[in-house]
Structure formats: C-alpha cells, structure tokens
Amino acid sequence: MKKMMHAKKISLALCAALVLVAAGCGSKPPATTGTTALKVTDVSLGRAIGSDKAISDLTASFRPGDTIYASVATEGSALSGTLRAKWTFEDGQTVDDSTRTLVPTGPERTEFHISKPGGWPVGKYKVEVYLNDQPASAKSFNVKAS
C-alpha cells in the first residue's frame, strides 16, 4: 500500500511538472514586427511639386487652368498601406478619387494631382485624405477667375 501511495505521489508530481513546462512553452514574448503606427502628418496644396514630392508653390487659391497638387506627408512604417485622395466641388460632386499603395519605412510624401483641360469652374473645393480607408485629413481650397 505504501508503495502504491508513493507511486501515486510521484505520478502527481510528474503531472504537475509537465503542466508547468507546457504552460511555460506557450508564454513566448510577442514577435517584433519592426513597424510603427502609420499616420498622416500633413497635407499641403499648391501649383507645383518638387522631385521630393513636396509642394514648391504653396497656395489654397488656384486659377481655372492650374494643375492642383496635394502632397501628403506620412510617418511610420508598415508592411503596406493605402492613401486615398477624394477631391470634391462645392456641391459635393466628386471631381477625382484616386488611391496610392504605400510600403513606408519612415517619413515620406505621396503626391496626388488633378487637372482639367477646359479649366476648373470657379468655386470652393475640398480634398479629403484617407489612410487605410479611415479619414486622416482634409483641406479646402478655391478656384478664382484669372
């Protein structure tokens, strides 16, 4: 009987040790992905853009024949992301809606632009910027007669 009790105690001790070992195996630290939160830090509008995709002629007032540029600054890193620029006229009419895919590894700029061969109607406009389908920023601008 004593042998059986001793064997039972050893079995229980081994089972407890195995449970502890198994629990320890499941508690690995999370893997580091090397990414930081991607965010829009600035949206600039203008008539011209440089090779670095930054606006070189900053303005919020355009002429009907202008090409209108938006430069969207982002920070962070991610395996991928999307930026979307939705341009609208004062009545809510969509002028343009375009998307760019990002694979950011730090601060960068993304360029969007609109142009109209016959010229823009005079009035108020807006560009709304979305990051991964979430509103990130918006800028209003106008087109005035030359």
Secondary structure, 3 states (H helix, E strand, C coil): CHHHHHHHHHHHHHHHHHHHHHHHHCCCCCCCCCCEEEEEEEEEEECCECCCCCECCECCEECCCCCEEEEEEEEEECCCEEEEEEEEECCCCEEEEEEEEECCECCEEEEEEECCCCCCCCEEEEEEEEECCEEEEEEEEEECCC
